[in-house]
């Protein structure tokens, strides 16, 4: 099976991002094709109406209705095809009309959804697509509230997906319709069940067979299987499962070797001999496990998960990001040595999971069940819907290991526990091979941690309470009292302003305006040393990789922002603590002088601290050596009681690694 294979391009993807008209208000009869939208703004999607007011503080950003309208000429060549209007992400409640016909409503702000637009679209002439969106609070939809801005709008891509009338199913919670279940993966062989859901939308019975072709990264065929011919009556569907075997598989092995195969499923029309539909999905073969004593393993080998959390927004754009922003975020995480990502607190763009597959990240993804629930059938149904959308749309990503069922529920009551148990059961039903997880911030004996298969704890010792040094006693006490529990740290972090500085500062008041950058570094130095000494912790996730918008916050140097990120909201500045993790999580040779942005000093005597990976480091001030070379066992190099001269001081640190010299310099000025 070494011949090369090219998947047939039988579907069409028509981008609909350009040329929308937008109104940030309700408008009577705006779904009508005759409605006059000439006075509305011109926008392209991805778009949010909260890009500015959702990040400026005061918790007064617009939460209400917005309308989008777009004209579209559907080419006559689409006759006889099925036409699916697809939205990759709209927050929160979305109603869609085409030429005045209501296609449906979607509730939930983070999953992809599709509507069948075939009957409503007129071919060869103008069509009007109208979309009503509301990000107003809704007691029936998660999240009810959370510590981040709920940006409204069509903030991901919009498209028209074109398929044959005989197709792989498009309305299976808007998943791919092809699901790759890895039954066994070893050095000699891997066995995969390929389940394909098919639907016949044509007006006649169709005869077909299903073919599955697996190719390696070079396009060579490594498995090829076809079903017998079968018939499918009009307006009905079926489901078939084929089992394929790949001999001597190359495994998806995280950042070390994120190798993926591709599995393409074809629907072959027997009467014409042509492929009616085809879907290609990634197939990264791997095994994983979590042990209460030894932590996480990938393909039978221990892997320390060096993780971060990520929100999907950035300065002046909110959630309306494109591929270039997602790529930049992964480039920054790559640089720091991240190998695991928690997509807090919701399903993120498909590009995020694609990048995780390609770059070898282990993913914890989750639904937006945050803080509280509504004890109602409607809320429970919506939480279940969002979980099934998350799983089916992302089932085939090899990077995903953990399905999160919630975060920081504040009430340990019967209703909350019942919902969490039903969600954990849904994970098992939908995907019995991956792990359900839950991010917890109440006591160690809370019933909330009894439902998911593993637990992450959100612990902010040294920021919201107590001291950083309290982390180790808590972790050891939990591990001792509950030795069979698998323990992760889903959140830990401290705020930091890049324009506020102090020498060895005490713990700031979290909701104050004073968040010196140096304290964040001290906090993470303490936490990382305690974490690294405890291999039973299966993974840890810094809160947060990037600063993000929380319009209700009034703290730090910028209101409306959570400043616990290791990188600033605009992605232009890596904070000092970024380099602490880079030194501990990578082998990249470098030296980095901390407190570098504290350029104007009032005290001449200071401690100079450097992060790096060199064998030893030397310090000079204005060309004069300070002491002797310094070595370090924890990648932190310090020189205490260094005296700076009045005026400008050129501070230079050099270090060597494998015979190569690395250097960093800053200039600090001391007022006379």
C-alpha positions in Angstrom: 0.0 0.0 0.0 2.7 2.5 -0.9 0.9 4.3 -3.8 0.1 7.9 -3.2 -3.4 9.2 -2.8 -5.1 12.5 -3.3 -8.5 13.1 -1.6 -11.2 14.0 -4.1 -12.2 17.7 -3.9 -15.9 17.2 -4.2 -17.1 19.8 -1.7 -17.0 23.6 -2.2 -16.3 26.1 0.5 -17.6 29.7 -0.3 -16.3 32.3 2.2 -19.0 34.8 3.3 -16.8 37.0 5.5 -16.8 40.2 3.4 -19.5 42.8 2.7 -21.8 42.7 5.8 -23.9 45.6 7.0 -24.2 45.9 10.8 -26.4 47.7 13.4 -25.7 47.5 17.1 -29.4 47.7 18.1 -32.6 45.9 17.4 -34.5 46.8 14.3 -38.0 45.8 13.4 -38.4 43.6 10.4 -34.7 43.6 9.6 -35.0 40.0 8.4 -37.0 41.2 5.4 -35.2 41.2 2.0 -36.7 44.7 1.4 -35.4 46.2 4.6 -33.3 49.3 4.0 -29.9 48.9 5.7 -28.1 51.7 3.9 -27.4 53.6 7.1 -25.9 50.6 8.8 -22.1 50.2 9.2 -20.0 48.2 6.8 -18.1 45.4 8.5 -16.4 42.1 7.7 -16.5 39.0 9.8 -14.9 38.0 12.2 -16.5 41.0 14.0 -17.5 42.0 17.5 -19.4 45.0 18.7 -17.5 45.0 22.0 -13.9 45.4 20.7 -13.6 48.8 22.6 -16.2 48.9 25.3 -15.6 45.3 26.4 -12.0 46.1 27.5 -12.2 49.6 29.1 -13.6 48.8 32.5 -16.7 49.8 34.4 -18.6 46.7 33.4 -20.8 48.7 31.1 -20.2 47.1 27.7 -23.1 46.6 25.4 -25.0 43.4 26.0 -28.0 43.3 23.7 -29.0 42.8 20.1 -27.1 43.4 17.0 -28.1 42.7 13.3 -26.0 41.7 10.4 -27.2 41.6 6.7 -25.4 40.5 3.6 -26.3 40.2 -0.1 -25.1 37.1 -1.9 -25.5 35.8 -5.4 -25.6 32.0 -5.4 -24.2 30.8 -8.7 -26.5 28.7 -10.9 -23.8 26.0 -10.9 -25.0 25.1 -7.4 -28.2 23.6 -8.8 -28.8 20.1 -7.4 -26.4 20.6 -4.5 -27.1 20.9 -0.8 -26.2 24.4 0.6 -25.3 24.7 4.2 -24.9 28.1 5.9 -22.1 27.7 8.4 -21.1 29.9 11.3 -17.9 29.1 13.1 -18.7 31.1 16.3 -21.4 33.7 17.2 -22.1 34.9 20.7 -24.7 34.1 22.2 -28.1 33.5 20.6 -28.3 33.6 16.9 -31.3 33.6 14.5 -30.7 33.3 10.8 -32.9 34.2 7.8 -32.3 33.8 4.1 -34.7 35.8 1.9 -37.0 36.2 4.8 -37.2 32.5 5.6 -36.1 31.7 9.2 -33.6 28.9 9.0 -33.3 28.4 12.8 -31.8 29.5 16.1 -28.6 28.5 17.8 -28.0 29.0 21.5 -24.4 29.1 22.7 -21.5 31.3 22.0 -18.6 29.0 21.2 -19.4 26.1 18.9 -19.8 25.9 15.1 -23.4 25.5 13.8 -25.0 25.0 10.4 -28.4 25.5 8.8 -29.7 23.9 5.6 -30.2 26.9 3.3 -30.9 24.9 0.1 -34.6 25.7 -0.2 -34.3 29.3 0.9 -31.5 30.3 -1.5 -32.4 31.4 -5.0 -29.7 30.5 -7.6 -28.4 33.0 -10.2 -29.9 36.0 -8.4 -29.5 38.2 -5.3 -30.1 36.7 -1.9 -30.3 38.4 1.5 -28.8 36.8 4.6 -30.0 38.4 7.8 -28.6 37.4 11.2 -29.9 38.6 14.6 -27.4 38.1 17.4 -27.8 38.8 21.2 -25.2 38.6 23.8 -27.6 39.6 26.5 -27.7 37.6 29.8 -29.8 34.5 29.4 -30.6 32.3 32.3 -30.9 29.2 30.1 -27.4 29.4 28.5 -24.0 28.8 30.0 -22.1 30.8 31.0 -24.3 32.8 33.3 -21.4 34.9 34.5 -17.7 34.6 34.5 -14.5 36.7 35.0 -14.1 37.6 31.3 -15.9 39.8 28.8 -18.7 38.1 26.8 -18.0 39.7 23.4 -21.0 39.9 21.2 -21.2 39.4 17.4 -20.3 37.0 14.5 -16.7 36.8 15.8 -15.5 33.8 13.7 -15.9 33.0 10.0 -19.0 32.5 8.0 -19.3 30.3 4.9 -21.5 28.4 2.5 -20.6 24.7 2.5 -21.7 22.9 -0.7 -22.2 19.1 -0.8 -23.9 16.5 -2.9 -27.4 15.5 -1.9 -25.8 12.2 -0.8 -23.3 13.3 1.8 -21.6 12.6 5.0 -23.9 14.1 7.6 -23.6 17.8 8.2 -26.1 18.2 11.1 -24.6 15.8 13.6 -24.0 18.7 16.1 -22.1 20.2 13.2 -19.4 17.7 13.6 -17.4 16.2 10.6 -19.7 13.1 10.4 -16.6 10.9 10.5 -15.3 9.7 13.8 -11.9 7.9 14.3 -11.8 5.8 17.4 -8.4 4.4 18.3 -9.0 0.8 19.6 -5.3 -0.1 20.0 -2.0 1.6 19.3 1.3 -0.1 19.7 4.7 -0.4 18.1 3.6 -3.2 15.7 0.2 -2.0 14.7 -2.7 0.4 15.3 -6.4 -0.5 15.0 -8.9 2.3 14.3 -12.7 2.1 14.0 -13.9 4.6 11.4 -17.5 5.5 11.9 -19.2 7.4 9.1 -22.7 9.0 9.4 -24.3 9.3 6.0 -27.5 11.1 4.9 -29.4 10.9 1.6 -31.1 14.3 0.9 -32.0 13.5 -2.7 -35.5 12.6 -3.9 -34.5 9.0 -4.8 -33.0 5.9 -3.2 -29.2 5.9 -3.7 -26.8 3.0 -4.0 -23.4 3.6 -2.4 -20.4 2.2 -0.7 -18.1 3.8 1.9 -14.4 3.8 1.3 -11.8 4.8 3.9 -8.2 5.6 2.9 -5.5 6.3 5.4 -2.4 8.0 4.2 0.9 8.9 5.9 2.3 12.4 6.0 3.8 12.0 2.5 0.5 10.9 1.0 1.3 7.2 0.7 -1.6 4.8 1.4 -1.2 2.8 4.5 -4.8 1.4 4.8 -7.7 1.1 2.4 -11.0 -0.4 3.2 -14.4 -0.4 1.4 -17.9 -1.6 2.5 -20.2 -3.7 0.4 -22.8 -1.9 -1.7 -25.9 -0.8 0.2 -29.0 1.3 -0.5 -30.1 4.4 1.3 -33.7 5.5 0.9 -34.6 9.2 0.3 -34.5 11.5 3.3 -32.8 8.9 5.6 -29.4 8.3 7.0 -27.3 5.4 8.2 -24.1 4.8 10.1 -21.3 2.3 9.2 -18.1 1.4 11.1 -15.0 0.2 9.3 -11.9 -1.1 11.1 -8.6 -0.3 9.6 -5.1 -1.4 10.7 -1.9 0.5 10.3 1.3 -1.6 10.6 4.3 -0.2 12.5 2.7 3.1 13.1 4.6 6.3 13.7 2.9 7.7 16.8 1.8 11.3 17.6 4.3 12.0 20.3 3.6 15.6 21.5 6.1 18.3 20.7 8.8 15.7 20.3 7.2 14.3 17.1 3.6 15.5 16.4 3.2 13.1 13.5 -0.2 12.6 12.0 -1.8 10.5 9.3 -4.9 11.5 7.4 -8.1 9.5 7.1 -10.3 10.2 4.1 -13.8 8.8 3.9 -15.4 8.7 0.4 -19.0 8.0 -0.4 -19.0 6.3 -3.8 -22.2 6.5 -5.9 -22.5 3.0 -7.4 -24.8 4.1 -10.2 -22.4 6.8 -11.5 -19.1 5.4 -10.2 -18.1 8.8 -8.9 -17.3 10.0 -5.4 -20.4 11.9 -4.2 -18.7 13.2 -1.0 -15.5 13.0 0.9 -14.2 14.2 4.3 -10.6 14.1 5.5 -9.7 14.1 9.2 -6.4 14.1 11.1 -5.3 10.8 12.6 -2.6 11.1 15.2 -2.1 7.7 16.8 -1.2 7.8 20.5 -2.0 6.4 23.9 -2.1 8.3 27.2 -2.8 7.9 30.8 -2.9 9.6 34.2 -1.6 8.0 37.4 -2.1 9.3 40.9 1.6 8.9 41.8 3.5 9.3 38.5 1.4 11.9 36.6 0.7 12.0 32.9 2.1 9.6 30.3 2.1 9.7 26.5 2.7 6.5 24.6 3.8 4.8 27.7 6.4 7.5 28.7 6.1 10.0 31.5 5.5 13.5 30.1 5.4 16.5 32.5 2.6 18.8 31.2 3.9 22.3 31.2 0.7 24.1 30.5 -0.9 27.5 30.3 -4.5 28.8 30.0 -5.6 30.9 27.0 -8.5 33.2 26.4 -9.3 34.0 22.8 -9.2 37.8 22.8 -6.7 40.6 22.3 -6.4 44.3 22.5 -8.9 46.3 20.3 -10.1 43.1 18.6 -11.9 41.2 21.4 -12.8 37.7 20.1 -12.7 38.7 16.5 -9.4 37.0 15.6 -8.1 35.5 12.4 -5.6 32.7 11.8 -2.6 35.1 12.0 -3.4 35.9 15.7 -3.8 32.2 16.6 -0.5 31.4 14.9 1.2 34.2 16.8 -0.1 32.9 20.1 1.3 29.5 19.4 4.6 30.9 18.3 4.8 32.7 21.7 3.9 29.5 23.6 6.4 27.5 21.5 9.1 30.0 22.5 8.3 29.6 26.2 8.3 25.8 26.0 4.6 25.2 26.6 3.5 21.6 25.7 -0.1 21.7 27.0 -2.9 24.1 26.7 -6.2 24.6 28.5 -8.7 26.4 26.3 -10.3 28.2 29.2 -13.3 28.4 29.5 -14.9 27.4 26.3 -14.5 25.8 22.8 -12.1 27.8 20.7 -11.6 28.2 17.0 -10.8 25.1 14.9 -7.5 26.7 14.0 -6.5 26.5 17.6 -7.0 22.7 17.7 -5.4 22.3 14.3 -2.3 24.1 15.5 -2.2 22.0 18.7 -2.3 18.9 16.5 0.5 20.2 14.3 2.7 21.4 17.1 2.2 18.6 19.5 0.3 20.2 22.4 -1.8 18.2 24.8 -5.2 19.9 25.1 -7.6 20.3 27.9 -10.7 21.8 26.3 -14.0 22.5 28.1 -17.5 23.9 28.0 -18.4 27.3 29.5 -20.1 26.0 32.7 -18.6 28.6 34.9 -19.5 29.8 38.5 -23.2 28.9 38.6 -26.1 27.1 37.0 -29.8 27.6 36.6 -31.7 24.7 38.0 -33.9 24.2 35.0 -34.5 21.7 32.2 -33.6 24.4 29.6 -30.2 25.1 31.2 -29.3 21.4 31.6 -30.3 20.8 28.0 -28.1 23.7 26.8 -25.1 22.5 28.8 -25.5 19.0 27.4 -25.8 20.5 23.8 -22.6 22.5 24.2 -20.7 19.5 25.5 -21.8 17.3 22.6 -21.0 20.0 20.1 -17.5 20.3 21.7 -16.9 16.6 21.5 -18.3 15.8 18.1 -16.7 18.8 16.4 -13.3 18.0 17.9 -13.4 14.2 18.3 -10.6 13.5 15.8 -8.0 16.0 17.0 -5.1 13.9 18.5 -4.1 16.8 20.7 -7.2 16.6 22.8 -7.0 14.4 25.8 -9.3 16.0 28.4 -12.9 17.1 28.1 -13.7 19.7 30.7 -17.2 19.6 32.2 -17.0 22.8 34.2 -15.1 25.4 36.1 -15.3 26.8 39.7 -18.9 26.0 40.6 -19.5 28.0 43.7 -22.3 25.9 45.2 -21.9 22.3 46.2 -25.6 21.5 46.1 -27.7 18.7 44.7 -28.6 20.5 41.4 -25.0 21.3 40.6 -23.8 17.8 41.4 -26.5 16.2 39.4 -25.6 18.3 36.4 -21.9 17.6 36.6 -22.6 13.9 36.9 -24.8 14.0 33.8 -22.1 15.8 31.9 -19.4 13.3 33.0 -21.7 10.5 31.9 -22.2 12.3 28.5 -18.4 12.4 28.1 -18.2 8.6 28.7 -21.0 8.0 26.3 -19.7 10.3 23.5 -16.0 9.4 24.0 -15.1 6.6 26.4 -11.4 6.7 25.5 -10.6 10.3 26.7 -10.8 11.7 30.2 -13.4 14.0 31.7 -12.0 16.6 34.0 -13.2 19.5 36.1 -11.5 22.7 37.4 -12.3 23.1 41.1 -11.7 25.9 43.6 -13.6 24.8 46.7 -12.5 22.4 49.5 -10.8 19.1 49.0 -13.8 17.1 50.2 -16.4 18.9 48.0 -18.8 16.7 46.2 -18.1 18.6 43.0 -14.8 16.7 42.5 -16.6 13.3 42.6 -17.9 13.2 39.0 -15.1 13.7 36.4 -12.4 11.1 35.9 -9.7 13.5 37.0 -9.6 16.9 38.7 -7.7 20.1 38.3 -7.5 22.6 41.2 -7.5 26.4 40.8 -5.1 27.5 43.6 -3.9 31.1 44.1 -1.8 30.8 47.2 0.2 34.0 47.4 -2.2 36.0 45.4 -5.8 35.8 46.7 -4.9 34.3 50.0 -2.1 33.1 52.2 1.4 32.7 51.0 3.0 31.0 48.0 4.7 28.7 50.4 1.4 27.2 51.3 1.1 25.5 48.0 3.3 22.5 48.8 1.6 21.6 52.2 -1.8 21.8 50.5 -0.7 19.5 47.6 1.0 17.0 49.9 -1.9 17.0 52.2 -4.4 16.3 49.4 -2.2 13.6 47.9 -1.8 11.9 51.3 -5.5 12.1 52.3 -6.8 11.0 48.8 -4.0 8.8 47.4 -6.0 7.5 44.6 -7.0 10.9 43.3 -5.3 12.2 40.1 -4.4 15.8 40.8 -3.7 18.6 38.3 -3.4 22.3 38.8 -5.7 24.0 36.4 -5.0 27.6 37.4 -2.3 29.5 39.4 -1.0 32.9 38.8 -0.5 36.6 39.9 -1.1 39.9 38.3 1.7 42.0 36.9 2.0 45.5 35.3 5.0 46.1 33.1 5.1 49.8 34.2 4.9 49.2 37.9 8.1 48.1 39.7 9.5 47.5 43.2 12.4 45.8 44.9 11.4 42.5 46.5 7.8 43.7 46.9 5.4 42.1 49.4 2.2 40.5 48.2 0.0 43.2 46.6 -3.7 43.6 47.4 -5.2 41.8 44.3 -8.0 44.4 43.6 -5.7 47.3 44.1 -4.0 49.5 41.5 -0.5 48.3 42.4 0.7 45.1 40.7 4.4 45.4 40.4 6.0 43.1 37.8 8.6 41.8 40.2 6.0 40.2 42.5 4.7 38.0 39.6 8.2 36.7 39.1 8.7 35.9 42.8 5.3 34.2 42.9 6.1 32.0 39.9 9.7 31.2 41.1 8.1 29.9 44.3 5.3 28.0 42.7 7.5 26.4 40.0 10.0 25.1 42.5 7.2 23.5 44.5 5.5 22.0 41.4 8.7 20.6 39.9 9.3 18.6 43.1 5.9 16.8 42.9 5.7 14.4 40.0 2.3 13.2 41.2 0.8 16.4 39.8 -0.1 15.3 36.3 -0.2 18.8 34.8 -0.1 22.5 35.7 -1.6 25.4 33.8 -0.5 29.0 34.4 -3.2 31.5 34.6 -2.8 33.1 32.1 -0.6 33.0 29.1 -1.9 36.4 27.9 -3.6 39.3 29.6 -7.3 39.4 28.7 -10.4 41.5 29.0 -12.6 41.3 32.1 -14.6 44.5 31.9 -15.8 44.3 35.5 -12.2 44.4 36.9 -10.8 47.6 38.4 -7.2 46.8 39.4 -3.7 47.0 38.1 -2.6 49.7 35.7 -5.5 49.2 33.3 -9.1 48.8 34.4 -11.1 46.2 32.5 -8.2 43.8 32.3 -7.0 40.6 34.0 -3.2 41.2 34.1 -2.1 37.7 35.2 -0.8 37.0 31.7 2.9 36.2 31.1 2.5 38.3 27.9 0.7 41.6 27.5 -2.8 41.9 26.0 -1.4 43.2 22.7 1.2 40.4 22.6 4.1 42.9 22.3 5.8 42.4 25.7 6.9 39.2 27.3 6.8 39.8 31.1 9.8 38.7 33.2 8.1 35.5 34.4 7.8 34.4 30.8 11.5 34.0 30.8 11.5 32.0 34.0 9.4 29.4 32.3 11.4 29.6 29.1 14.5 28.8 31.2 12.9 25.9 32.9 10.8 24.5 30.0 13.3 24.8 27.1 16.9 24.1 26.3 17.2 27.3 24.4 20.4 29.0 25.4 19.9 32.6 26.6 20.3 35.1 29.4 17.6 37.6 30.4 17.9 40.5 32.8 14.7 41.0 34.9 13.3 44.3 36.0 14.6 45.6 32.7 11.7 48.0 32.3 12.4 49.7 35.6 14.7 52.1 33.9 14.5 55.1 36.2 15.8 54.3 39.7 15.8 56.2 42.9 17.9 53.8 45.0 21.5 53.1 44.0 21.7 49.7 45.7 19.8 46.8 44.1 19.7 43.1 43.5 20.2 42.1 39.9 18.4 38.9 38.8 18.8 37.0 35.6 16.9 34.1 34.1 18.7 31.8 31.7 20.0 28.4 30.7 23.8 29.1 30.6 26.5 27.2 32.5 27.5 30.4 34.3 26.8 34.1 34.1 29.0 37.2 34.5 27.8 40.7 35.3 29.4 44.0 34.4 28.2 47.6 35.2 29.5 50.2 32.8 32.1 47.7 31.7 33.3 46.9 35.2 33.0 43.3 36.5 30.8 42.7 39.5 32.0 39.8 41.5 32.8 36.4 39.9 30.8 34.2 37.6 27.5 32.9 39.1 26.1 29.4 38.6 22.6 28.3 39.3 20.7 25.0 39.8 17.3 26.6 39.1 18.0 28.9 36.2 18.0 32.0 38.4 21.2 34.0 38.7 21.5 36.8 41.3 23.9 39.4 42.4 22.9 41.1 45.7 23.8 44.6 46.9 25.0 45.9 43.5 25.6 49.6 43.6 24.6 51.6 40.5 26.3 55.0 39.7 24.4 58.3 39.4 23.2 58.7 35.9 23.1 56.0 33.2 24.3 52.5 34.0 24.9 50.0 31.3 24.1 46.6 32.8 25.4 43.6 30.9 25.2 39.9 31.6 27.1 37.3 29.5 26.8 33.6 29.8 28.3 30.6 28.0 26.7 27.4 26.8 28.5 24.7 24.9 31.3 27.2 24.1 28.9 29.9 22.8 28.5 33.2 24.6 25.1 34.8 25.1 24.5 38.4 26.2 21.8 40.7 27.4 22.0 44.4 28.3 19.8 47.1 29.8 20.4 50.7 30.7 19.1 51.9 34.1 19.3 55.5 35.2 19.8 56.5 38.9 18.6 60.0 39.9 21.4 61.9 41.6 
